[in-house]
């Protein structure tokens, strides 16, 4: 039995959750209560010494790092579905999955972090000046993404793939943080496509 250790409000856990639903796999979702510090307890650290979610177990196999988990699931259960067979498309998939953990995660998630997470952690009002700057900084990766989607329905070509899950979560999180993607026609079209998929809708917190 596959078991996912995560939290519904975690961007990284949602990527894995979405992939599991896309693949129609049977799994158990074990919520790790981050505010209670469960990710730092010995029981969880035995699964991931880094103390981070998500972690996935599949029988004797244990995988951490969200994009690695998504790729593991795609390779193991989704060849031809979440992982394209075409060499060029597979190269694009890997490119975008790596891009997401750099530009697509740090810059795009910053407005959400400052608007939602930071006030909870510090018990202080949100810093509107910092949020405005973070929203402005999101323009660069969105322009890059918009240009790539000008000639492609999805990130790895004409078919939905694991890359759309990983980057899709980052863009959806940016919107939650107050980033308006309306000026990016190709991103807006693509985001509407991926966010309306039943697996995505089902995994929203």
N, C-alpha and C positions, 0 to 999 in steps of 0.2 A: 504494500500500500504506500502510495506517495503521501508525504506529509509536508505541508508548508508552514513554517514558523514565520509569522509576520504580524503586521498591524494594518488595519484598513486605511489609516491616514498616511501611511508611508508610501511615497512615490515608488521606491524600489520594490516593496512587497507587492504593490498593485501591478507592476509589470509582470511579475511571475504569476500572480493570480489570473490576470487576463490571458496569459499564454495557456495556462491549464484549462481555462474555459474554452478557448479557441480550439484546443485539441480534444475536447470532450473527455478528458481523463477523470477517473475517480481519484479523489484525494481527500485528505483531512486538513482543515485549516486550524492551526493552533495559534491563537492570539497571544502575542507576547506584549504584556502591558508595559509600554515604555515609561509612562509617568511613574509607575511603581518600581521602576528599576529592574524589572525582571530580566532584561537583556544583560545585566551585569551579575546575575546570580550564577552560582557554580553549575547548576543544572544546564543553563543555556550556554555558558562558556565552554562546557564540554562539547557542545555542538559547533560553536564558533568562538575560538579564543579571542577574536577581535571584538566580540560583544556587539555585533551589528546584525540587524535583520535586513533581508530575509535569509533563511536557511532552508534548504529542501533536502529531504531524505527520500530515497527511492530504494527500498530494500537495504542493502549494505552500502549503497552509494550515498555520499553526503556532499552537497555542493553549497557554497556560499558565493557572495557577489552576484547581484541581481542579473546583470547581463550574461554572466557565465551560466546562471541557472536557466535563463530563457533559452540560451543557445543549446544547453544540454537537452532540455525538453524538446526543442525543435529538431535537433539531430537524432535523438532517440525515438521520438514519436511523431515527428512532423515533417519528415523528408518529403518534398514535393508539395507540402502545404505551407508551413511556416519557414522552411528553408528551400529555396528554389534549386532545381537540379542544374539549371543553366549556369555555366562558369562565370559569365559576366555579371549576372544577377546576384550570384552568391558573393562576388567581390564587393558589389554595392551594398549588400546586406551587412557585411562585416565592416565596411567603411562607416556606415551610418550608426552601427551599434557602438563603435569606438568613439565616433564623434559625439554621441549622446552623453557619454560619461565625462567628456571634457566640456566643450562649449554648451552642449545641449542640456547638461545637468547643472553646472555651476551658474552660468549667466541667466538661464531661463528660470531657474528655481529661486533665484535670489529675491525677487519681489514678494513671492509667497512666503519665504522664510521671514523676511523683515515685517511683513504685514500680519502674519498669523502666528508664527512660531516664537519669534523673539519676544513679543509682549507677554506671552505665556511664561517664558523662561525667566524673564527679568522682572515681571510684574510692574513694568513701566509702559507708558503710552508708546505707540509705534512712532518711529522717527520718519515723519512724512518727507523730509528732505532726502533722506537716504533711500526711501522707497521710490521717490520720483527719479532719482539717479539710476536706481536699479532697473526701473521700467524703461528708461531711455537706453540703458546698456543692452537691453534685450533686442533692440532693433537690429544689431549686427548679425547675430545668429539667425534671426527671422528672415533677413534679406538673403542670407546664404541659402537657407532652406527654401525660400520662395523661388529663387533662381533655379535650384535643382528640380523643383516640382513643376516647372514651366513646361517640361517636355515629358513628364512621366506621371502616370496616375498615382502610383505608390513609390516609395523610396527605392525599392529594388527592381522597379519595372512595372509591368502591367498587373501584377498580382500582389495582394496583401502578404506581408511577411513579418517575421520577428522584429525587423528594423522599425516597422510602423508602430509596433507595440511600444518599443523602448523610447523612440523619439516622440510618439504620440502622447505618452504620459508626461513628458517634459513640457510639451506645448500646452496641454490641458492644465498643468500645474501653473504655468505662466499666466494663463487666463484667470485662474483662481486668485492669483496675486495682483490682478488688476492690469495685466498687459492686454491691450486691444490688438487683435490680429486682423482686424477689418481692412487695414491698408495693404495687406499681403494676400492678394486674390488667390494665389495658388495654395498657400498655406491654409487659408480659410476653407477652400474647396476640399482639400485633403483632410483637414481636421474634422470637417463635417462627416466625411465618409467613414473615418476610423472611429469616431466617437459614437456613431449611431449603430455600430456593430453590436449584436446582442451580447457577446462576451464582454465587451467593454461596459455596456450599460449595467450588466449584472454585477460587476465588480466595483461599482462606485460606492464609496462609504456613505 
